[in-house]
């Protein structure tokens, strides 16, 4: 069967169709959770952030004007919820509660190695300033263009590029220290 577009699901959701809203949530819940996990470093915080994002999306769904992709609009909301999160919480948090994610195809040794690398990357990302971390997250994990990142974060595309390259340099240094 054919999958409905975001716009079709939004229209049905605005008409009160709960199933359409749930389908829209299902479509993006993993992406928003992963965004929250990489930005906060903790499972509970990622789940809280995801909930806040979806509540904000629900409350503001009628204001979505189809100017740009729904995904981009939603990640803009996620970015602002993340800024609010950091205003409420300490910016540096540990990874004790970070979930270990393993692919079924990997053997145990590969899984352990991959999980350690993921934890090291998340830990290194936690040491970046929020502005750099957000651009890095949106570019590599959200796969947004610099123009889309600029629109979502309220900065210029050149500033987004500068923040990304600065973040990559810091990550490189941090990751080299972890592997030394």
C-alpha positions in Angstrom: 0.0 0.0 0.0 1.1 3.5 -0.6 2.6 5.6 2.2 1.0 8.9 2.9 3.1 12.1 2.6 3.8 14.2 5.7 1.4 16.8 4.3 -1.4 14.3 4.0 -0.8 13.1 7.5 -0.7 16.6 8.8 -4.0 17.5 7.1 -5.7 14.4 8.6 -4.1 15.1 12.0 -5.5 18.7 12.0 -8.9 17.2 11.2 -8.7 15.1 14.4 -7.5 11.8 12.9 -5.5 10.2 15.8 -4.1 7.4 13.6 -2.7 10.0 11.2 -1.0 11.8 14.1 0.4 8.5 15.4 1.7 7.6 11.9 3.5 11.0 11.8 5.0 10.4 15.2 6.2 6.9 14.2 7.8 8.3 11.1 10.1 10.6 13.1 10.3 9.2 16.6 13.6 7.3 16.0 15.3 10.3 14.3 14.2 12.7 17.1 15.2 10.2 19.8 18.6 9.8 18.2 19.0 13.5 17.9 18.2 13.8 21.6 20.6 11.0 22.5 23.5 12.6 20.7 22.7 16.1 22.1 22.2 15.1 25.7 24.1 11.9 26.1 21.5 10.2 28.3 18.6 7.9 27.5 16.2 9.6 30.0 17.0 13.1 28.8 16.7 12.0 25.1 13.2 10.6 25.9 12.2 13.7 27.7 13.5 15.9 24.9 11.6 13.7 22.3 8.4 14.1 24.3 8.8 17.9 24.5 9.5 18.1 20.8 6.4 16.1 19.9 4.2 18.1 22.3 5.5 21.3 20.7 4.9 19.9 17.2 1.3 18.9 18.2 0.5 22.3 19.7 2.0 24.1 16.7 1.0 21.8 13.9 -1.6 24.3 12.7 1.1 26.9 12.2 3.1 24.7 9.8 2.9 26.4 6.4 4.5 23.9 4.0 7.4 26.3 3.5 10.3 23.8 3.4 10.1 20.2 4.6 8.1 19.1 7.6 11.3 17.3 8.9 13.2 20.6 8.8 10.5 22.4 10.6 10.3 19.7 13.3 14.1 19.7 13.7 14.0 23.5 14.2 11.6 22.9 17.1 13.9 20.1 18.4 16.8 22.6 18.3 14.9 25.1 20.4 13.7 22.5 22.9 17.4 21.4 23.1 18.5 24.9 23.9 15.8 25.1 26.6 17.0 21.7 27.9 20.6 23.1 28.3 19.3 26.1 30.1 17.7 23.9 32.7 20.4 21.3 33.0 24.1 21.2 33.4 25.9 21.1 30.0 28.2 18.2 30.9 26.6 14.9 31.7 28.0 11.4 31.9 27.1 8.4 29.8 26.4 5.9 32.5 22.8 5.5 31.3 23.5 5.6 27.6 21.9 2.6 25.8 24.1 0.2 24.0 22.9 -0.2 20.4 24.0 -3.3 18.5 23.1 -4.6 15.0 21.9 -8.2 14.9 24.4 -8.9 12.1 27.4 -8.0 14.2 29.2 -10.6 16.3 29.8 -9.9 20.0 33.4 -8.4 19.6 32.3 -6.0 16.8 29.3 -5.0 18.9 31.4 -4.2 21.9 33.9 -2.2 19.8 31.1 -0.3 18.0 29.4 0.5 21.3 32.6 1.8 22.8 33.2 4.0 19.8 29.6 5.3 20.0 30.0 6.1 23.6 33.3 7.8 23.0 31.8 9.9 20.2 28.8 10.9 22.3 31.1 11.7 25.2 33.3 13.8 23.0 30.2 15.6 21.6 29.1 16.4 25.1 32.3 18.5 25.5 31.5 20.7 22.5 29.7 24.0 22.9 26.0 23.7 22.2 26.2 25.8 19.1 28.8 23.5 17.5 27.2 20.4 18.7 23.9 21.4 17.1 25.4 22.1 13.7 27.4 18.8 13.8 24.3 16.9 14.7 22.1 18.5 12.1 24.7 18.1 9.3 25.9 14.5 9.9 23.1 12.8 11.6 20.2 14.8 10.3 21.8 15.2 6.8 20.6 18.7 6.4 22.2 21.2 4.0 24.0 24.3 5.4 21.1 26.4 4.2 18.6 24.3 6.1 20.8 24.3 9.2 21.1 28.1 8.9 17.3 28.3 8.7 16.7 26.0 11.7 19.3 27.7 14.0 18.8 31.3 12.9 22.4 31.8 11.7 24.0 32.2 8.3 25.1 29.3 6.2 28.7 30.5 6.5 28.4 30.6 10.3 27.1 27.0 10.2 30.1 25.9 8.1 32.5 27.7 10.5 30.9 26.0 13.5 30.9 22.6 11.8 34.6 22.9 11.0 35.4 24.1 14.5 33.4 21.2 16.0 35.2 18.7 13.8 38.6 20.0 14.9 37.6 19.8 18.5 36.2 16.3 18.1 39.3 15.2 16.3 41.4 16.4 19.3 39.0 14.9 21.8 38.8 11.5 20.1 42.6 11.4 19.7 43.0 11.9 23.4 40.5 9.1 24.1 42.4 6.7 21.8 45.9 7.7 23.1 
